[in-house]
Amino acid sequence: MKTGQLIWLDLRNSSGTPVFYTVQKPLVNNIDYNDEAFNITRMAIGADGYGYALTNDANHLIKFTTGNKVMITDMGPLIDDENNNGVTVHNKCSSWGGDIVADAFGKLYLFSASKNVFVIDPQTLTATYKGSVTNMSGTFSINGAAATDDENVIVSSANTFEGFYKVNVNTLAAAKLNTEGQVYNASDLASGNLLHESEKISSLGTSALPEIEAMGNALITIYPNPVNNNEVKITFAGSVSGKYLIQLTDLQGRIVESMEQYVKSPGEVASFRFQRKQPGGLYLIKITDDARKTIYSDKIVVE
């Protein structure tokens, strides 16, 4: 927020002690992060697998990779859509603060602290004013947001202990959530969900990926994600030696590419290069052991 540094937590670490990594240099050079305008208060992971962060004044949309090789790009200022009717994404009173969620079509939804909503296209840097959230108390400021399903976002406030609201992104109508026990204020929220994901899957003519298909494994690392050069690298950090089958499938489970890999020792890295260029989109990568038991599966994005 005030340092301009990208910091992440390694959830694969099994020592019991949290391990954090930091990119030491500022994300954007030659600016004073003590200036509130340059505070980075909004961030989300997009459907393309990249992370996006936005300064308060919306003059710096920052794109960063989420794989092992960290790349950070300042994409520049957002541009107000000509139909915004005078509501600008750069205004301190109406558009600073808040949080961002992503949809399955590559757009970002900015919920400002003042309850205004903009749809951001990272390709054109255009911010289109969608409207203002209704049915909230006047003291509630939106500071955290997380998509729950195709049409709804949960929002939180850092300034009140009022609780949480669910906002429909089509109507922007809010509904107060009933909660039990201690209610905490929260500056940021996040989830692994994308808005309009079912609509995107339907438009591709494929069925939704069953939740049971995703199987993490702390000892296996897949990178890069998104895939932009037809090649995926798999690190077998602690796997026992033996033969493994690596498969790339579509969201219906149909095998697109496959290869066998014999692992001799921990830390071995396999290069899974596709035999032909795959159409961009969402895929599943699955790894099975010699007994054909699935030990890893997760979504990847092919560019």
C-alpha positions as MATLAB code, in Angstrom:
seq = 'MKTGQLIWLDLRNSSGTPVFYTVQKPLVNNIDYNDEAFNITRMAIGADGYGYALTNDANHLIKFTTGNKVMITDMGPLIDDENNNGVTVHNKCSSWGGDIVADAFGKLYLFSASKNVFVIDPQTLTATYKGSVTNMSGTFSINGAAATDDENVIVSSANTFEGFYKVNVNTLAAAKLNTEGQVYNASDLASGNLLHESEKISSLGTSALPEIEAMGNALITIYPNPVNNNEVKITFAGSVSGKYLIQLTDLQGRIVESMEQYVKSPGEVASFRFQRKQPGGLYLIKITDDARKTIYSDKIVVE';
ca = [
       0.000    0.000    0.000;
       2.650    2.531    1.036;
       5.892    0.788    0.024;
       5.226   -0.103   -3.613;
       6.543   -3.620   -3.023;
       5.089   -6.934   -4.146;
       5.058   -9.392   -1.231;
       3.712  -12.941   -1.309;
       3.303  -15.824    1.114;
       4.553  -19.300    0.205;
       1.674  -21.630    1.106;
       3.713  -24.670    0.038;
       6.161  -24.217    2.893;
       5.718  -27.126    5.327;
       7.993  -25.920    8.136;
       5.133  -24.444   10.127;
       6.683  -20.980    9.948;
       5.191  -18.542    7.406;
       7.637  -17.685    4.624;
       7.232  -14.392    2.777;
       9.009  -13.203   -0.351;
       9.394   -9.597   -1.450;
      10.307   -7.815   -4.643;
      12.452   -5.120   -3.086;
      12.235   -2.432   -5.732;
       9.027   -0.370   -5.953;
       6.418   -1.495   -8.459;
       6.363    2.010   -9.911;
       9.528    4.096   -9.809;
      10.000    7.786   -9.036;
       6.838    8.349   -7.023;
       6.262    8.992   -3.322;
       4.161    6.169   -1.891;
       3.524    8.286    1.221;
       1.302   10.379   -1.045;
      -2.202    8.922   -0.696;
      -2.758    9.238   -4.427;
      -0.094    6.604   -5.067;
      -1.207    4.145   -2.376;
      -1.974    0.747   -3.933;
      -5.296   -0.181   -2.343;
      -6.972   -2.384   -4.968;
      -5.746   -5.744   -6.306;
      -7.043   -8.972   -7.881;
      -5.898  -11.934   -9.970;
      -7.449  -11.765  -13.450;
      -8.852  -14.528  -15.620;
      -5.629  -14.454  -17.645;
      -3.628  -15.505  -14.577;
      -1.930  -12.132  -14.138;
      -2.282   -9.994  -11.045;
      -3.579   -6.438  -11.371;
      -3.091   -3.643   -8.846;
      -4.317   -0.051   -9.017;
      -3.182    3.117   -7.299;
      -5.790    5.336   -5.640;
      -5.633    7.954   -8.370;
      -5.980    5.264  -11.080;
      -2.953    6.661  -12.909;
      -1.043    3.398  -12.525;
      -2.590    0.038  -13.423;
       0.109   -2.458  -12.512;
       0.251   -5.919  -14.082;
       2.400   -8.668  -12.586;
       3.032  -12.345  -13.195;
       2.043  -14.977  -10.650;
       4.609  -17.616  -11.594;
       8.164  -18.176  -10.404;
       9.597  -15.475  -12.675;
       8.300  -12.144  -11.390;
       7.600   -9.522  -14.038;
       5.964   -6.201  -13.158;
       4.604   -3.739  -15.715;
       3.179   -0.278  -15.131;
       0.472   -0.111  -17.804;
      -0.227    3.570  -17.175;
      -3.370    5.554  -16.329;
      -6.933    4.400  -16.790;
      -9.034    6.255  -19.350;
     -12.594    7.306  -18.533;
     -15.172    5.978  -20.981;
     -16.816    8.794  -22.930;
     -20.228    7.707  -21.587;
     -19.309    8.034  -17.895;
     -21.434   11.186  -17.589;
     -18.821   13.090  -15.653;
     -18.068   10.339  -13.108;
     -14.323    9.854  -13.359;
     -12.283    6.943  -12.041;
      -9.629    9.445  -10.940;
     -11.761   11.491   -8.531;
     -10.731   11.277   -4.868;
     -14.232   11.650   -3.451;
     -15.996    9.184   -5.725;
     -13.427    6.653   -6.893;
     -10.458    6.142   -4.561;
     -10.035    3.144   -2.268;
     -12.105   -0.020   -2.390;
     -11.148   -3.273   -4.080;
     -11.144   -5.120   -7.412;
     -12.674   -8.438   -8.535;
     -12.233  -10.131  -11.914;
     -14.653  -11.725  -14.341;
     -14.136  -14.667  -16.694;
     -14.040  -12.444  -19.796;
     -10.892  -10.582  -18.771;
     -12.553   -7.524  -17.225;
     -11.934   -6.085  -13.751;
     -14.683   -4.666  -11.532;
     -13.581   -1.779   -9.339;
     -15.703   -1.167   -6.233;
     -14.610    2.209   -4.844;
     -14.832    3.105   -1.163;
     -17.654    5.502   -2.051;
     -19.705    2.622   -3.518;
     -19.177    3.508   -7.190;
     -18.498    0.627   -9.585;
     -16.350    0.778  -12.737;
     -15.663   -1.991  -15.259;
     -12.021   -1.893  -16.367;
     -10.735   -3.365  -19.625;
      -6.988   -4.035  -19.116;
      -6.492   -4.274  -22.889;
      -7.690   -0.723  -23.617;
      -7.251    0.692  -20.075;
     -10.819    1.992  -20.315;
     -12.836    2.426  -17.111;
     -16.597    2.388  -17.693;
     -18.837    3.698  -14.931;
     -21.477    1.066  -14.165;
     -23.335    2.793  -11.331;
     -23.460    3.078   -7.565;
     -24.240    0.309   -5.081;
     -27.654    0.761   -3.459;
     -29.339   -0.425   -0.240;
     -26.315    0.178    1.999;
     -26.081    2.312    5.114;
     -24.507    5.728    4.699;
     -21.630    4.911    7.054;
     -20.545    1.790    5.174;
     -17.489    2.271    2.939;
     -16.487   -0.534    0.581;
     -12.898   -1.573    1.281;
     -12.801   -5.290    0.468;
     -14.526   -7.277   -2.288;
     -14.556  -10.940   -3.338;
     -16.601  -12.735   -6.005;
     -18.761  -15.551   -4.658;
     -20.371  -16.775   -7.888;
     -21.317  -15.598  -11.376;
     -23.258  -12.509  -10.289;
     -22.471  -11.701   -6.667;
     -19.690  -10.047   -4.714;
     -19.225   -9.966   -0.940;
     -18.013   -6.569    0.295;
     -16.538   -5.527    3.629;
     -15.729   -2.248    5.339;
     -12.574   -1.182    7.152;
     -14.370    1.628    8.960;
     -17.376   -0.035   10.592;
     -18.248   -3.251   12.405;
     -21.559   -3.352   10.588;
     -20.800   -6.656    8.887;
     -20.901   -7.676    5.243;
     -23.114   -7.116    2.214;
     -23.710   -9.192   -0.901;
     -23.866   -7.088   -4.070;
     -25.405   -8.249   -7.341;
     -23.092   -6.970  -10.095;
     -25.938   -6.730  -12.614;
     -28.284   -4.583  -10.525;
     -25.734   -3.238   -7.994;
     -28.336   -3.854   -5.283;
     -26.860   -4.835   -1.914;
     -28.325   -7.222    0.652;
     -27.114   -7.297    4.258;
     -25.709  -10.685    5.289;
     -26.781  -12.248    8.568;
     -23.735  -13.193   10.595;
     -23.219  -14.758   13.989;
     -20.527  -14.085   16.552;
     -17.834  -11.420   16.333;
     -17.972   -9.192   13.254;
     -14.622   -7.840   12.067;
     -13.860   -4.920    9.822;
     -11.756   -5.825    6.788;
      -9.726   -3.791    4.303;
      -9.294   -6.542    1.701;
     -11.058   -9.708    0.589;
     -10.195  -12.298   -2.049;
     -11.473  -15.559   -3.509;
     -10.694  -17.981   -6.318;
     -13.997  -17.209   -8.074;
     -14.554  -15.247  -11.271;
     -17.711  -13.362  -12.137;
     -19.649  -14.759  -15.151;
     -17.563  -17.962  -15.177;
     -20.542  -20.184  -16.055;
     -21.452  -17.845  -18.908;
     -17.907  -18.036  -20.292;
     -17.843  -21.825  -20.044;
     -21.244  -22.031  -21.726;
     -20.092  -19.796  -24.574;
     -17.143  -22.142  -25.169;
     -19.485  -25.105  -25.361;
     -17.895  -26.881  -22.408;
     -19.174  -27.941  -19.037;
     -18.001  -26.521  -15.738;
     -14.904  -27.978  -14.140;
     -16.001  -30.135  -11.191;
     -14.628  -28.865   -7.916;
     -13.429  -32.365   -6.982;
     -11.031  -32.326   -9.945;
      -8.761  -29.741   -8.317;
      -6.130  -31.478   -6.196;
      -3.237  -29.516   -4.774;
       0.121  -31.025   -3.878;
       2.625  -29.035   -1.828;
       5.528  -30.921   -3.434;
       4.622  -30.203   -7.057;
       4.954  -26.804   -8.712;
       3.540  -25.885  -12.129;
       4.822  -22.790  -13.943;
       4.419  -20.502  -15.746;
       0.706  -19.860  -15.421;
      -0.506  -18.397  -17.757;
       1.334  -20.459  -20.383;
       2.547  -18.252  -23.212;
       5.119  -20.352  -25.067;
       3.441  -23.776  -25.366;
       5.538  -25.191  -22.545;
       4.857  -25.986  -18.877;
       7.551  -26.840  -16.358;
       6.792  -29.166  -13.447;
       9.020  -29.327  -10.373;
       8.811  -32.568   -8.375;
      10.201  -31.141   -5.140;
       9.693  -34.120   -2.880;
       8.149  -36.866   -4.971;
       9.489  -40.382   -4.779;
      11.282  -41.734   -7.806;
       9.138  -43.394  -10.414;
       7.127  -42.880  -13.582;
       4.499  -40.146  -13.796;
       1.917  -39.336  -16.444;
       1.305  -35.640  -17.146;
      -1.880  -34.741  -19.022;
      -3.356  -31.536  -20.364;
      -7.137  -31.792  -20.712;
      -9.981  -29.456  -21.628;
     -12.663  -28.598  -19.092;
     -14.645  -31.679  -20.075;
     -11.717  -33.933  -19.203;
     -10.776  -34.777  -22.779;
      -7.028  -35.341  -23.171;
      -5.366  -32.697  -25.331;
      -1.676  -33.481  -24.721;
       0.170  -36.004  -22.566;
       3.678  -37.172  -21.746;
       5.389  -39.610  -19.392;
       8.173  -38.503  -17.067;
      10.513  -40.672  -15.011;
      11.602  -38.875  -11.845;
      14.910  -40.005  -10.358;
      15.356  -37.570   -7.466;
      13.609  -34.722   -5.592;
      13.859  -31.324   -7.224;
      13.777  -32.687  -10.757;
      12.137  -30.385  -13.304;
      10.162  -31.785  -16.233;
       9.472  -29.757  -19.386;
       6.026  -30.510  -20.804;
       6.083  -29.004  -24.303;
       2.871  -29.140  -26.320;
       3.164  -30.826  -29.697;
       0.894  -28.225  -31.270;
      -0.203  -24.728  -30.327;
      -3.363  -24.866  -28.249;
      -6.180  -22.310  -28.525;
      -6.120  -19.793  -25.711;
      -8.336  -20.544  -22.758;
      -8.736  -22.496  -19.547;
      -7.381  -26.056  -19.262;
      -6.714  -28.652  -16.584;
      -3.298  -30.165  -15.990;
      -3.286  -33.514  -14.204;
      -0.433  -35.680  -12.891;
      -0.832  -39.357  -12.000;
       1.701  -41.719  -10.467;
       2.732  -45.173  -11.682;
      -0.366  -46.677  -10.058;
      -2.486  -44.226  -12.110;
      -3.533  -42.418   -8.949;
      -4.049  -38.685   -9.445;
      -1.644  -36.794   -7.209;
      -2.070  -33.302   -8.673;
      -4.591  -31.398  -10.794;
      -5.387  -27.732  -11.275;
      -6.469  -25.149  -13.802;
      -4.008  -23.396  -16.070;
      -4.500  -20.616  -18.587;
      -3.056  -20.980  -22.090;
      -2.514  -17.698  -23.898;
];
